[in-house]
Amino acid sequence: MITTTPQRLARRQLNMATRHQLTTAAGVPDGTITSRTRQGGPWQRLLPRVYLLQTGPPDRRQRALAAVLYAAEPTADPLSGDTAALTGGAALALLGIREAPHTPADVLIRAPRRLTATAGVRPLATSRWPRTITVRRIPSTRPVRAAADYAARADDPDRIRSTLAQVVQAGWCHPHDLHAELRASRLLGRPAVRSAASELLAGVRSVAEARARDALTATDLPTPLWNARLHTPDGTFLACPDAYWPDEGVALEIDSAEYHYTRDAWHATLRRRLRLESHGILVVSATPSMIRDSPTEVLAALRALLALAAHRRVPPTVRARGHVQLELPVPGEWRCGTP
């Protein structure tokens, strides 16, 4: 007779359990596990020694927790985050980062322990064990570490740019904290990672903004503030344009159709532009595809408005509070590495 412990495990662990938990804590015989996981049985084997105690397919959260159950030390509580924690893209995906891949599921384990990768699970041994948190009932690294672990294994510069920007934009970590984590992981020697970190410190928050920054850097135009918060003289918040030239009172707004597909969203965009213009700010509007495919047209419009603004008798009285341009030191001694 099987005790109720498997049911308690199921409630606690998203309807999953390890073989060690079933045999040791619940007293389930090996033969019973084998019979229940046969084709058509009530249980499923998701990973070596990890079982789904239901007949339906696992969802993404269950697959993420299965990776942690597989990687955790058998005698430890897998939900404690002491011996295994989800990290990288899979951890970021749990937080809602759109660009982050759900698989492979990177799971940190404590060095010098080693564990074989299997079926979408990539165990990563680390001597820098982080503080862990629980995200949707799954032990995970903090977003700043998950972002660094993602960047360590990604090879597409645009994906690195976009994913790190989304983590910061969503408020999961501050760009200075992310820069410190990337440095501690010895990742700033990689050009793609260093470029993304530099953009985030400068205030850039999207791939489109990063491309605009690249285009502006190649010109003699003055350097703008990125995502600065603009306030009226009495302290009332006005808007937060993507780029802003405070001396000239010129703003660049990059408006994506993805975020303006409803009538209300489009009207909100128009009202924001009206607020800016009503306070004397000259606005250049562009889409991400225009920044990507025809940056010279956008630069020409900016150049014209910056020149026009230079001859205005009464400049805008708007106050900018936000990011300033920060230069990173050349990491001559830094090397690519793993956590």
C-alpha positions as CSV (number, residue, x, y, z in Angstrom):
1,M,0.0,0.0,0.0
2,I,1.5,3.3,-1.1
3,T,1.4,6.1,1.5
4,T,0.0,9.5,0.8
5,T,3.5,11.0,0.6
6,P,3.6,10.9,-3.2
7,Q,0.5,13.0,-3.2
8,R,2.1,15.5,-0.8
9,L,5.2,15.6,-3.0
10,A,3.0,16.2,-6.0
11,R,1.3,19.1,-4.4
12,R,4.6,20.6,-3.3
13,Q,6.5,20.0,-6.6
14,L,4.1,20.8,-9.4
15,N,3.0,17.1,-9.6
16,M,6.6,15.7,-9.9
17,A,9.0,13.7,-7.8
18,T,12.4,12.1,-8.0
19,R,13.1,8.4,-7.8
20,H,15.0,9.0,-4.5
21,Q,12.0,10.8,-3.0
22,L,9.6,8.1,-4.1
23,T,11.6,5.2,-2.9
24,T,13.2,6.7,0.3
25,A,10.6,9.2,1.5
26,A,7.5,7.6,0.2
27,G,8.4,3.9,0.3
28,V,7.4,3.3,-3.3
29,P,9.0,0.1,-4.5
30,D,11.1,0.3,-7.7
31,G,8.7,-2.2,-9.4
32,T,5.8,0.1,-8.7
33,I,7.6,3.0,-10.3
34,T,8.4,0.9,-13.3
35,S,4.8,-0.3,-13.8
36,R,3.3,3.1,-13.3
37,T,5.6,4.7,-15.9
38,R,4.9,2.1,-18.6
39,Q,3.1,3.3,-21.7
40,G,-0.5,4.2,-20.8
41,G,0.4,4.3,-17.1
42,P,-0.6,7.1,-14.7
43,W,3.0,8.4,-14.3
44,Q,5.6,9.6,-16.9
45,R,9.4,9.6,-16.8
46,L,10.4,13.2,-17.9
47,L,14.1,12.9,-17.2
48,P,16.4,10.3,-15.7
49,R,15.1,9.7,-12.1
50,V,12.5,12.4,-12.5
51,Y,8.8,11.5,-12.8
52,L,5.6,13.4,-13.7
53,L,2.8,12.1,-11.6
54,Q,0.0,12.7,-14.1
55,T,-1.1,11.5,-17.5
56,G,-1.3,14.9,-19.3
57,P,1.7,16.6,-21.0
58,P,4.0,18.8,-18.8
59,D,3.8,22.5,-19.1
60,R,6.8,24.8,-19.3
61,R,6.9,25.4,-15.5
62,Q,7.0,21.6,-14.9
63,R,9.8,21.1,-17.4
64,A,11.8,23.9,-15.7
65,L,11.3,22.3,-12.3
66,A,12.1,18.9,-13.7
67,A,15.5,20.2,-14.7
68,V,16.1,21.4,-11.1
69,L,14.9,18.1,-9.7
70,Y,17.3,16.3,-12.0
71,A,20.3,18.5,-11.1
72,A,19.7,18.7,-7.3
73,E,21.7,16.4,-5.0
74,P,19.4,13.4,-4.3
75,T,19.4,13.8,-0.5
76,A,18.8,17.5,-0.6
77,D,15.5,19.4,-0.7
78,P,15.4,20.4,-4.4
79,L,13.2,23.4,-3.7
80,S,15.7,24.9,-1.3
81,G,18.0,26.3,-4.0
82,D,21.0,25.0,-2.1
83,T,22.3,22.4,-4.6
84,A,20.6,23.3,-7.9
85,A,19.0,26.5,-9.3
86,L,17.6,27.4,-12.7
87,T,19.5,30.1,-14.5
88,G,20.2,31.6,-17.9
89,G,17.4,31.8,-20.5
90,A,15.1,29.4,-18.8
91,A,15.1,31.5,-15.6
92,L,14.6,34.7,-17.6
93,A,11.7,33.1,-19.5
94,L,9.9,32.4,-16.2
95,L,10.1,36.1,-15.5
96,G,8.4,36.9,-18.8
97,I,11.4,38.0,-20.9
98,R,10.2,37.4,-24.4
99,E,13.6,36.9,-26.1
100,A,14.8,34.3,-23.5
101,P,14.7,30.7,-24.7
102,H,13.0,28.1,-22.5
103,T,15.4,25.4,-23.6
104,P,18.0,24.3,-23.0
105,A,17.4,24.7,-19.3
106,D,20.6,25.8,-17.7
107,V,20.9,24.7,-14.0
108,L,23.6,25.7,-11.7
109,I,25.2,23.1,-9.5
110,R,28.0,23.5,-7.0
111,A,31.5,22.8,-8.2
112,P,33.4,20.5,-8.2
113,R,30.3,18.3,-8.6
114,R,29.7,17.2,-12.2
115,L,26.5,16.0,-13.9
116,T,25.8,14.8,-17.4
117,A,23.6,17.0,-19.6
118,T,20.4,15.3,-20.8
119,A,17.3,16.0,-22.8
120,G,17.3,19.8,-22.8
121,V,19.0,20.2,-19.4
122,R,22.5,21.7,-19.2
123,P,24.0,21.5,-15.7
124,L,26.6,24.2,-15.1
125,A,29.1,23.7,-12.3
126,T,30.0,27.0,-10.5
127,S,32.3,27.9,-7.6
128,R,30.5,31.3,-7.4
129,W,27.3,30.1,-5.8
130,P,24.7,32.9,-6.0
131,R,21.9,33.9,-3.7
132,T,18.8,32.1,-5.0
133,I,15.1,33.0,-5.1
134,T,11.9,31.2,-5.9
135,V,10.2,32.2,-9.2
136,R,6.7,30.6,-9.7
137,R,7.7,27.9,-7.2
138,I,11.0,27.1,-9.0
139,P,14.4,27.7,-7.4
140,S,16.2,30.2,-9.6
141,T,19.1,32.6,-9.6
142,R,18.4,36.3,-9.3
143,P,17.6,38.0,-12.7
144,V,21.0,39.7,-12.8
145,R,22.9,36.4,-12.5
146,A,20.5,34.6,-14.9
147,A,21.1,37.4,-17.4
148,A,24.9,37.0,-17.1
149,D,24.6,33.2,-17.4
150,Y,22.5,33.7,-20.5
151,A,25.0,36.1,-22.1
152,A,27.8,33.6,-21.4
153,R,26.3,31.0,-23.7
154,A,24.5,33.1,-26.3
155,D,26.2,33.7,-29.6
156,D,23.8,36.1,-31.4
157,P,24.8,39.8,-30.7
158,D,21.3,41.0,-31.4
159,R,19.7,38.4,-29.1
160,I,22.2,39.3,-26.3
161,R,21.4,43.0,-26.8
162,S,17.7,42.5,-26.8
163,T,17.5,40.1,-23.9
164,L,19.7,42.1,-21.6
165,A,17.8,45.2,-22.5
166,Q,14.5,43.6,-21.7
167,V,15.8,42.4,-18.3
168,V,16.7,46.0,-17.4
169,Q,13.7,47.5,-19.1
170,A,11.4,45.3,-17.1
171,G,13.0,46.5,-13.9
172,W,14.5,43.1,-12.9
173,C,17.9,44.7,-12.3
174,H,19.8,48.0,-12.6
175,P,22.3,48.4,-15.4
176,H,25.1,49.0,-13.0
177,D,24.3,45.8,-11.1
178,L,24.2,43.9,-14.4
179,H,27.5,45.4,-15.5
180,A,29.1,44.3,-12.2
181,E,27.8,40.8,-12.6
182,L,29.1,40.6,-16.2
183,R,32.4,41.8,-15.0
184,A,32.5,39.3,-12.2
185,S,31.7,36.6,-14.7
186,R,34.6,37.8,-16.9
187,L,32.3,38.4,-19.9
188,L,33.1,42.0,-20.7
189,G,36.0,40.8,-22.9
190,R,33.4,39.6,-25.4
191,P,32.6,42.4,-27.8
192,A,28.9,41.6,-28.0
193,V,28.4,41.5,-24.3
194,R,30.6,44.6,-23.7
195,S,28.6,46.5,-26.3
196,A,25.3,45.6,-24.7
197,A,26.6,46.5,-21.3
198,S,27.8,49.9,-22.5
199,E,24.5,50.7,-24.2
200,L,22.6,49.8,-21.0
201,L,24.8,52.1,-18.9
202,A,24.1,54.8,-21.4
203,G,20.4,54.4,-21.0
204,V,19.6,52.3,-24.1
205,R,16.7,49.9,-23.5
206,S,16.0,48.2,-26.8
207,V,17.6,46.8,-30.0
208,A,16.1,49.7,-32.0
209,E,17.6,52.2,-29.6
210,A,20.9,50.4,-29.8
211,R,20.9,50.6,-33.6
212,A,20.0,54.3,-33.4
213,R,22.9,54.8,-31.0
214,D,25.3,52.9,-33.4
215,A,24.1,55.2,-36.2
216,L,24.6,58.4,-34.2
217,T,28.0,57.3,-32.9
218,A,29.2,57.2,-36.5
219,T,28.2,60.9,-37.1
220,D,29.3,64.3,-35.7
221,L,25.9,64.9,-34.1
222,P,25.9,65.6,-30.4
223,T,25.4,62.8,-27.9
224,P,21.8,62.5,-26.6
225,L,20.5,61.3,-23.2
226,W,18.7,57.9,-23.6
227,N,15.4,57.4,-21.8
228,A,15.7,60.5,-19.8
229,R,12.6,61.5,-17.8
230,L,11.5,65.0,-18.8
231,H,9.7,67.3,-16.3
232,T,8.2,70.7,-16.6
233,P,9.6,73.5,-14.4
234,D,7.1,72.8,-11.7
235,G,8.2,69.2,-11.5
236,T,5.3,67.6,-13.5
237,F,6.4,64.5,-15.4
238,L,6.1,65.2,-19.2
239,A,7.4,62.2,-21.1
240,C,10.4,59.8,-21.5
241,P,11.6,60.0,-25.1
242,D,14.0,57.3,-26.4
243,A,16.7,59.9,-27.1
244,Y,16.8,63.6,-26.0
245,W,19.2,66.4,-26.8
246,P,18.8,68.8,-23.7
247,D,20.8,71.7,-25.1
248,E,18.7,71.8,-28.3
249,G,15.4,70.5,-27.1
250,V,15.1,67.8,-29.7
251,A,13.7,64.3,-29.1
252,L,13.8,61.0,-31.0
253,E,10.8,58.7,-30.5
254,I,11.0,55.2,-31.8
255,D,7.5,53.9,-32.1
256,S,6.9,50.2,-32.8
257,A,3.7,49.0,-34.3
258,E,3.8,46.0,-31.9
259,Y,3.1,48.4,-29.0
260,H,0.6,50.6,-30.9
261,Y,-1.8,48.2,-32.5
262,T,-4.8,49.4,-30.6
263,R,-6.6,52.7,-31.0
264,D,-5.9,53.7,-27.3
265,A,-2.2,52.9,-27.6
266,W,-1.9,55.0,-30.8
267,H,-3.8,57.9,-29.2
268,A,-1.5,57.7,-26.2
269,T,1.5,58.0,-28.5
270,L,0.0,61.0,-30.2
271,R,-0.8,62.7,-26.9
272,R,2.7,62.1,-25.7
273,R,4.0,63.8,-28.8
274,L,1.6,66.7,-28.3
275,R,2.8,67.2,-24.8
276,L,6.4,67.3,-25.9
277,E,5.7,69.8,-28.8
278,S,3.5,72.0,-26.5
279,H,6.6,72.6,-24.4
280,G,8.7,73.5,-27.3
281,I,10.4,70.2,-28.0
282,L,11.0,69.2,-31.6
283,V,10.3,65.6,-32.2
284,V,11.5,63.1,-34.8
285,S,9.4,60.0,-35.0
286,A,10.7,56.7,-36.5
287,T,9.9,53.0,-36.4
288,P,12.4,50.3,-35.6
289,S,12.4,49.2,-39.3
290,M,13.3,52.7,-40.3
291,I,16.2,52.7,-37.9
292,R,17.3,49.4,-39.3
293,D,16.7,49.9,-43.0
294,S,17.0,53.6,-43.7
295,P,19.0,55.2,-40.8
296,T,20.3,58.0,-43.1
297,E,16.8,59.4,-43.4
298,V,16.3,59.5,-39.7
299,L,19.7,61.1,-39.2
300,A,18.9,63.7,-41.8
301,A,15.7,64.6,-40.0
302,L,17.6,64.8,-36.7
303,R,20.3,66.9,-38.2
304,A,17.8,69.4,-39.6
305,L,15.9,69.8,-36.3
306,L,19.1,70.1,-34.3
307,A,20.3,72.9,-36.7
308,L,16.9,74.6,-36.4
309,A,16.9,74.3,-32.6
310,A,20.3,76.0,-32.4
311,H,18.8,79.2,-33.7
312,R,15.7,79.4,-31.5
313,R,15.5,82.5,-29.3
314,V,13.6,80.7,-26.5
315,P,14.8,77.2,-25.8
316,P,12.5,74.7,-24.0
317,T,12.4,75.0,-20.2
318,V,12.0,71.3,-19.7
319,R,14.3,69.6,-17.2
320,A,15.8,66.2,-18.1
321,R,16.5,63.7,-15.3
322,G,18.0,60.4,-16.4
323,H,20.9,58.7,-17.8
324,V,24.2,60.2,-18.8
325,Q,26.7,58.8,-21.2
326,L,29.2,56.6,-19.3
327,E,32.3,55.2,-20.9
328,L,33.6,51.8,-19.9
329,P,37.3,51.1,-19.5
330,V,39.0,48.9,-22.1
331,P,39.1,45.5,-20.4
332,G,42.6,44.5,-21.6
333,E,43.1,42.0,-18.8
334,W,39.5,40.6,-18.8
335,R,39.0,37.2,-20.4
336,C,35.9,35.3,-21.4
337,G,34.9,32.8,-18.8
338,T,32.2,30.8,-17.2
339,P,30.6,31.3,-13.9
